[in-house]
């Protein structure tokens, strides 16, 4: 591996080395989460972890690619922004549960 590369590991495989943008990958240190063509399911996992939400995303919606930046100081706005810019709809349930489905 060289500077500006990463390996990605998941439950099934490892891929890499892949080129990365170090600024995007470390933006969280400055209060910003950056996603580039990241599946919505992964985006919502990260956002939910940072915001303390319970989120359920339909299988179809999970695969929708997201390219976006979200400020951690305004993370509460992220689900509505996603619903306004992607072909998805939100359902808010009691207890802070958010359901996301493809339109």
C-alpha positions in Angstrom: 0.0 0.0 0.0 1.0 3.5 -0.6 -0.1 6.9 0.8 -3.6 7.7 -0.4 -4.7 4.1 -0.6 -6.8 1.8 1.6 -8.0 -1.7 1.9 -11.7 -2.3 2.6 -12.8 -5.3 4.7 -16.3 -6.6 5.2 -17.9 -9.9 6.3 -17.4 -11.4 2.8 -14.1 -10.1 1.4 -11.3 -7.6 1.3 -10.8 -5.2 -1.6 -7.9 -3.0 -2.2 -5.7 -1.3 -2.5 -8.1 1.5 -3.5 -7.3 5.2 -4.0 -8.9 7.5 -1.5 -9.1 11.2 -0.9 -7.4 11.7 2.5 -9.3 15.0 3.1 -12.7 13.3 2.6 -11.7 10.3 4.8 -10.6 12.5 7.7 -13.3 15.2 7.4 -15.1 13.8 10.4 -12.3 15.3 12.5 -13.6 18.7 11.4 -17.2 17.8 12.1 -18.2 16.8 8.5 -19.2 13.4 7.2 -18.4 13.0 3.4 -19.9 10.3 1.2 -19.0 9.6 -2.4 -21.2 7.2 -4.3 -21.8 5.4 -1.0 -24.8 3.1 -0.8 -27.6 4.7 1.3 -27.6 1.8 3.7 -24.0 2.5 4.6 -24.7 6.2 4.8 -27.6 5.7 7.2 -25.6 3.3 9.4 -22.9 6.0 9.8 -25.4 8.8 10.4 -27.5 6.7 12.8 -24.4 5.8 14.8 -23.5 9.5 15.1 -27.0 10.7 15.9 -28.3 7.8 18.0 -31.2 7.0 15.7 -32.8 3.7 15.0 -33.1 3.5 11.2 -34.5 0.8 9.0 -33.8 1.0 5.2 -35.6 -1.1 2.6 -33.4 -3.4 0.5 -34.1 -1.4 -2.6 -33.3 1.9 -0.9 -30.0 0.5 0.6 -28.4 0.4 -2.8 -29.1 4.0 -3.9 -25.8 5.8 -4.2 -25.3 8.9 -2.1 -22.7 11.7 -2.7 -23.1 14.2 0.0 -21.6 16.1 2.9 -23.3 16.3 6.3 -22.3 18.6 9.1 -22.3 16.8 12.5 -23.6 20.0 14.1 -26.7 19.8 11.8 -27.0 16.0 11.6 -30.7 16.1 12.6 -31.5 17.6 9.2 -29.8 14.7 7.3 -32.9 12.4 6.9 -35.1 15.2 5.5 -32.3 16.3 3.1 -31.9 12.7 1.9 -35.7 12.5 1.3 -35.7 15.7 -0.6 -32.8 14.8 -2.9 -33.1 11.0 -3.4 -36.0 8.9 -4.6 -36.9 7.8 -1.1 -39.6 8.5 1.4 -39.3 8.6 5.2 -41.6 7.4 7.9 -41.0 8.6 11.4 -42.3 6.2 14.1 -42.5 6.8 17.9 -39.3 6.2 19.8 -37.2 7.9 17.2 -37.4 5.2 14.6 -36.9 6.2 11.0 -38.0 4.0 8.1 -36.6 4.7 4.6 -38.2 3.2 1.5 -37.5 3.7 -2.2 -40.2 5.6 -4.0 
